Amino acid sequence: MVSSMFKCGLCGYIHEGEAAPEQCPKCGAPKEKFAALSEEAADLIERSRITNDIHIQLLSLLENIQFLAEEGREEDLDPGCNKLFDRLRQFAVEYRQSIKAELQGHMNKGKWG
């Protein structure tokens, strides 16, 4: 069960609890600047946290793939290895950028908190 969520109208900070905080921990705005989120909006944020966490973990794995592919390419062992390392590096770069764009979309839609 999701506890109540309140959003700061100035900075977008999301607070979870029975009531809005006396002041925003991020920007210092007073309690009056917080608005209670609907159950639907709070549920969307809670569900988005799961996929956002998966995206962050994938970013880390893809960064490691990119690093390893670049390291393998530096060895320049043979054309087959080089081709594979080049493709893996490109794959990692493209999917890291795709994930970043997806996360930006989540933030723009308020699916972050």
MOTAQUI-V793634 format. One line per field, one symbol per residue. ss: DSSP state (A for helix, B for strand, O for the rest). burial: # if it has 16 or more other C-alpha atoms within 10 Angstrom, else .. A space follows every 50 residues. Layout:
ss = ???
burial = ???
//
This chain:
ss = OOOOBBBBOOOOOBBBOOOOOOBOOOOOOBAAABBBOOAAAAAAAAAAAA AAAAAAAAAAAAAAAAAAAAAAAAAOOOAAAAAAAAAAAAAAAAAAAAAA AAAAAAAAOOOOO
burial = ...#####...#####...##..#....#.#.#####....##.##.##. .#..#..##..##.##..##.##........#..##.##..##..#..#. ..#..#....###
//
